[in-house]
Amino acid sequence: MIIWTRWGIFAFLFVGLGVGLGFLLKAAVGLGRVTEPSVSGIFVGLGFLVSGVALFFFDKYVVRAHLDKPRQLTYTRQLAQPYTHPDGRIQTHEVVPAVDPQSGQPLVVAPRSSLFFIPLRFWPYIIAGLGLVILIINFVVFLAR
């Protein structure tokens, strides 16, 4: 069973990026030797927040702008008479744009990327929200000690 369509796998990659970024931030601050789980959780929450923002911009400027850009629907139609090209090839079909019979407007297909049937455009909010929850819980646990 495939759990993603088209570019939805990038949500998984950005979650992994968030965890890695959290541990990298922890080491960059100089707390790499601290073994307190709540300290690690705070930085993982920050990493999730940053990766959620990064996924938002990646989805907006790469996936929706270029990879999932709407395109015109086409179909293959048989020619009334076969056409012979100068190099000897015989063409019996041609590709033509599909149009709506009632309005005459071209039909457009807009591909969608998703993960677990959730469109990719919603995943930045889910990842950032998860990061905020992780951050708050671990910060409260850290302050309670």
C-alpha positions as CSV (number, residue, x, y, z in Angstrom):
1,M,0.0,0.0,0.0
2,I,1.4,3.4,-1.0
3,I,1.0,6.0,1.7
4,W,2.0,9.0,-0.4
5,T,1.2,10.3,-3.8
6,R,3.6,12.3,-6.0
7,W,5.7,14.5,-3.8
8,G,4.1,13.7,-0.4
9,I,7.2,11.8,0.6
10,F,8.9,15.2,1.2
11,A,6.8,15.5,4.4
12,F,8.6,12.5,5.8
13,L,11.9,13.9,4.7
14,F,11.2,17.2,6.4
15,V,10.2,15.4,9.7
16,G,13.6,13.7,9.6
17,L,15.2,17.0,8.9
18,G,13.4,18.5,11.9
19,V,14.7,15.9,14.3
20,G,18.3,16.2,12.9
21,L,18.1,19.9,13.0
22,G,17.0,19.8,16.6
23,F,20.0,17.8,17.7
24,L,22.3,20.0,15.5
25,L,20.9,23.1,17.3
26,K,21.5,21.4,20.7
27,A,25.1,20.7,19.7
28,A,25.6,24.2,18.3
29,V,24.4,25.9,21.5
30,G,26.9,23.8,23.4
31,L,24.5,21.5,25.2
32,G,25.5,18.4,23.3
33,R,26.7,16.6,26.4
34,V,23.5,17.3,28.5
35,T,21.6,14.0,28.8
36,E,18.4,15.5,30.2
37,P,15.5,14.3,27.9
38,S,13.5,17.5,28.2
39,V,16.5,19.6,26.9
40,S,16.7,17.3,23.9
41,G,12.9,17.6,23.4
42,I,13.1,21.4,23.5
43,F,15.6,21.4,20.6
44,V,13.7,18.7,18.7
45,G,10.6,20.9,19.0
46,L,12.5,23.9,17.7
47,G,13.8,21.7,14.8
48,F,10.2,20.7,14.0
49,L,9.1,24.3,13.9
50,V,12.0,25.3,11.6
51,S,11.3,22.3,9.3
52,G,7.6,23.1,9.2
53,V,8.5,26.6,8.0
54,A,10.9,25.2,5.5
55,L,8.3,22.7,4.2
56,F,5.8,25.6,3.8
57,F,8.2,27.5,1.5
58,F,9.3,24.3,-0.3
59,D,5.7,23.4,-1.0
60,K,4.7,26.9,-2.1
61,Y,7.6,27.7,-4.3
62,V,8.7,24.3,-5.6
63,V,6.0,21.7,-5.4
64,R,2.9,23.9,-6.2
65,A,4.7,26.3,-8.5
66,H,6.6,23.7,-10.6
67,L,6.1,20.0,-9.8
68,D,2.3,20.0,-9.3
69,K,1.6,22.8,-11.7
70,P,-1.8,22.4,-13.5
71,R,-1.5,21.2,-17.1
72,Q,-3.8,20.9,-20.0
73,L,-5.4,17.4,-20.5
74,T,-4.7,15.8,-23.9
75,Y,-5.9,12.7,-25.6
76,T,-4.9,10.7,-28.7
77,R,-7.2,10.9,-31.7
78,Q,-7.1,8.7,-34.8
79,L,-6.5,10.5,-38.1
80,A,-9.1,10.2,-40.9
81,Q,-6.3,9.4,-43.3
82,P,-2.9,8.1,-42.4
83,Y,-0.1,10.7,-42.9
84,T,3.2,9.7,-44.4
85,H,6.2,11.8,-43.2
86,P,9.1,12.6,-45.6
87,D,11.3,10.1,-43.8
88,G,8.8,7.3,-44.4
89,R,7.1,7.1,-41.0
90,I,3.3,6.6,-41.1
91,Q,1.3,8.6,-38.6
92,T,-2.2,7.2,-37.8
93,H,-2.9,9.2,-34.6
94,E,-2.4,12.7,-33.2
95,V,-2.4,14.2,-29.7
96,V,-5.0,16.9,-29.3
97,P,-6.0,19.0,-26.3
98,A,-9.2,18.0,-24.5
99,V,-12.0,20.6,-24.3
100,D,-15.2,20.7,-22.4
101,P,-18.1,20.0,-24.9
102,Q,-20.5,22.5,-23.3
103,S,-18.2,25.5,-22.7
104,G,-15.4,24.9,-25.2
105,Q,-12.9,25.6,-22.5
106,P,-9.7,23.5,-22.3
107,L,-9.8,20.8,-19.6
108,V,-7.0,21.1,-17.0
109,V,-5.7,18.5,-14.6
110,A,-4.1,19.6,-11.4
111,P,-2.0,16.8,-9.8
112,R,-2.1,16.6,-6.0
113,S,0.7,15.5,-3.6
114,S,-0.4,13.9,-0.4
115,L,0.8,11.8,2.6
116,F,-1.7,9.5,4.4
117,F,-4.4,11.1,2.2
118,I,-3.6,14.6,3.6
119,P,-2.5,17.1,1.0
120,L,1.1,18.2,1.2
121,R,0.1,21.8,1.7
122,F,-1.4,21.0,5.1
123,W,1.7,19.1,6.4
124,P,3.8,22.3,7.3
125,Y,1.1,23.2,9.8
126,I,0.9,19.7,11.2
127,I,4.7,19.5,11.6
128,A,5.0,23.0,13.1
129,G,2.1,22.3,15.4
130,L,3.7,19.0,16.5
131,G,6.9,20.9,17.1
132,L,5.1,23.5,19.2
133,V,3.5,20.8,21.3
134,I,6.8,19.0,21.8
135,L,8.5,22.3,22.7
136,I,5.8,23.3,25.3
137,I,5.6,19.9,26.9
138,N,9.4,19.6,27.3
139,F,9.8,23.2,28.4
140,V,7.2,22.6,31.2
141,V,8.9,19.4,32.2
142,F,12.3,21.2,32.3
143,L,10.9,24.0,34.5
144,A,9.2,21.5,36.8
145,R,12.6,19.9,37.7
